Every structure is written in C-alpha cells, then in structure tokens.
Amino acid sequence: MKPSIHTPLPGPKAKALLERGQAVLSPSYIRPYPFVPARGQGVFLEDVDGNIFLDFMAGIAVNTTGYAHPRVLEAVRAQAERFAHVCFSDFTHEPTLSLAERLVGRLGGGYRVFFGNSGTEGIEAAIKLVRHHTGRPYLLAFTGAFHGRSLGALSLTASKSAYRKGFSPLLPGVVHVPFPNPFRPPLGARPEEVGKAVLEYLEHLFRTVVPPEEVAAFFLEPIQGEGGYLVPPPGFIPELKALLERHGILLVADEVQSGAGRTGLFFALEHEGVKADVYVLAKGLASGYPLSALLFREELASWRPGAHGTTFGGQAVAAAAAHATLDLLEAGLMENARQVGAYLLRELKAMQGRFPFLGDVRGRGLMIGLDFGTPTEERPDLRDKAVELAFKKGLLLLPAGPSALRIAPPLILTEQEAALGLEILEEVFQAL
C-alpha cells in the first residue's frame, strides 16, 4: 500500500462532515488540517473520500500496533464477549489484575498500580499521591512540559501559555524550572554546559524561593513531548535524580508519550539508567483504547481505601488490548522501534545537511523531532507549511513545541514504509 490522494483536500465528504462539526462541536477542539478518517489498516489511514495516508503521528503516539491489528482485535472481541465493564475501583477482575502484575514485573517488582483512563488522569492521581504521602505542598516541573489539561495537570503544563490562558488561579505550589534544551540552551549556557546550568539554577531556587524540604515531587518527561520532542543532555537525569534524593524529593516520570516501547525500550527512562519513584503510562499502552497506569513504589502506598478512585479506569476491554499490545512489544515491536527509528534518524540527519532550515534532528526510537530554524531563531512558519504540504502529499504529521515537527508512527512501521515517508519529506523540504 502507498499514499494516494485523488481529491482536493478536504474532499467533498470530509468537507461536509467538518461543516457539520462546526455547528455542534466545542471550538476548543484543534484541527491542524482537514483530515477525516474512515478506516485504517497497519500504518495507513483512509479518509471518508477514499484518500490513503501514511500515518507518522499515530493519533499522537497512541496507536502502538497500528490499525486493526488482528491480535488486538482478537483480544478485545474475546473480552467484550465475557464482559466489558465492572468497576475495577470496587471489584478485582481479570484481565486488569494480571496487567498490573505485568507492569510491575517490568520494573522488577516493588511497585503498586492504579489504573485510569488517560494520561491527564494519571498525572492527577500522581499529584494526589505525592502530596498525600509526603505532606509537602510544592511540585516542580520543567518549562516546555506537557502533563495534561485538567486543572492540576495544567498547573504542571508549561509548553504553551495559551493552554493556561483564562484558567487561573491554577493549583498553588507549582514552580517551573528551565528545561536543559541542548539546541536552544536557557540561562545563557553553552550547549555542552546546559545540564549543569539547570542543576545550579535548581539549587539556587532551593536557596532563595522554594524550601526543598517542602517539595513533594519533580514531574519529568524523559523526552519532552508537546515541548518539541526534546532529549535532555547525556547524564543530566541521573544527576537530577541524585539531587532530588538528597532532599527527599520524589521523581515522577511522565511516560505518557514516551513509554510503552516508543523509544525502543519499554520506559524511556531506562535509557538514563535510573528508576523513578512514580511512573505514569497511557497513550500507547493499549493501542488506542483508553487506559492509563500510575505505578508507584510500595513505600508510597500510604493512602487509604477510597482516597482515590475512578469509574472506568482499568476497564476490562482496554486491559485486554493492553495485554495484546505488551505481547507484541515483547515479541519484537520494541526492537523494531529501535531499528526503524535508527534508520529514520540517520536518513533525517542526512537530510539536515541538504536543507539548512532543519536546525536540529533528535530523538530515540520512533520518537523523533525535527526543529526548524536555528538556535537563535524559531521558524514555526516553515514547520507549519511542512505539515500542510505533507498532508496534501499523503503523509500525516503533527507539530510539537515552538518550531518542531514530531515523527511518531505506529511501532509496526517497516523500513520500507519509513522510506515512503522519507520520500514525501524530501519533496516537502524541496518545496520549502
């Protein structure tokens, strides 16, 4: 299969549906381009007018196993025939219990699990957990972070001020620290010293503004997602973890976008050689079915029965989809993410040499960011034009951060399919 566009975009059926949506849908929905899907197969999506697109965005890094994977469909169908929902907050059942055991096993034991429906819900649960357990009021996060858009999660989010506009006052006690972006270093630091500069800034913050003994946790994306697919400098996260431990501050790893094998390892934090006190998984965990998992060290399990709950979290059909997803990840999809991701990264870095407006190419596995501009100039205009042109040529992409383009295809992507996407990107960049 290949991308195939045979109508103007949007086509007549897509245009009609978009017009219907304008009459009844919330204006808060974002529509980066006029795509209206009808069905998917593998890494391809067909719109309502029969145009076929290669998917390099996976529903924002959600569709781990692509579309209509037979193993996922089989698991979902079998569980739906047994039962779809009995509230897991009240009643233990399979397959959700065994999913918790599998996730804890991936960390070598010593963790507990709370299931929710989305990444935002997982972050909200993490906020409650760390404050409840430590009795400390402050929370730290990075600028550029995206942790969700409900009120507590939004208080941690700092990727765009537009997300926060009009919703203050937000959760008190949240303080942000500059992210150590090697491409556009904050604090006047050189790229090779940006990690050290951020840690020194954090120490300064502890001396002047935030008593460290009153900080419950630091919320961290091992690779920033919405902030631009930013990879921290080597060695930074282990040094940050050591600093937090000296002050008894918990590390919460937001693996909502980077987890479930996307970077070639199950947790992106594994690349750093450290363990978090708390992990939040969602997005790709269940291949498109709504599910999040909060994993926390057993020592933090001090909240009482009823202190937190959810009606639909850990729903049985979503858990069955997650089991099938884990089976496929363990059977080779994580290795595929490493191999195909390395191929894409290598070819994109070669493109960078041909197209000077590609200021940075970065990432791990199938979580790759292309930054348009220079260390001193962001070019969102070029990035947005690239997304638009790619759509017209049959390649689905999404922006990230001020001027980055994210590549986050399903983890089933083959090297041949990746090459199709690279051909389209080459044409797009030539047009720019």
Secondary structure, DSSP 8 states (H G I E B T S, - for coil): ---B--S-SS-HHHHHHHHHHHHHS-TT---SS---EEEEEBTEEEETTS-EEEESSHHHHT-TT-BS-HHHHHHHHHHHHH-S---TTTS--TTHHHHHHHHHHHTTS-EEEEEESSHHHHHHHHHHHHHHHH---EEEEETT----SSHHHHHH--S-HHHHTT--S--TTEEEE----SSS-STT--GGGHHHHHHHHHHHHHHHT--GGGEEEEEE-SSBTTTTSB---TTHHHHHHHHHHHTT-EEEEE-TTTTTTTTSSSSGGGGGT---SEEEE-GGGGTTS--EEEEEEGGG----TTSS--SSTT-HHHHHHHHHHHHHIIIIIHHHHHHHHHHHHHHHHHHHHH-TTEEEEEEETTEEEEEEEETTEE-HHHHHHHHHHHHHTTEE-EEETTTEEEE---TT--HHHHHHHHHHHHHHHHH-
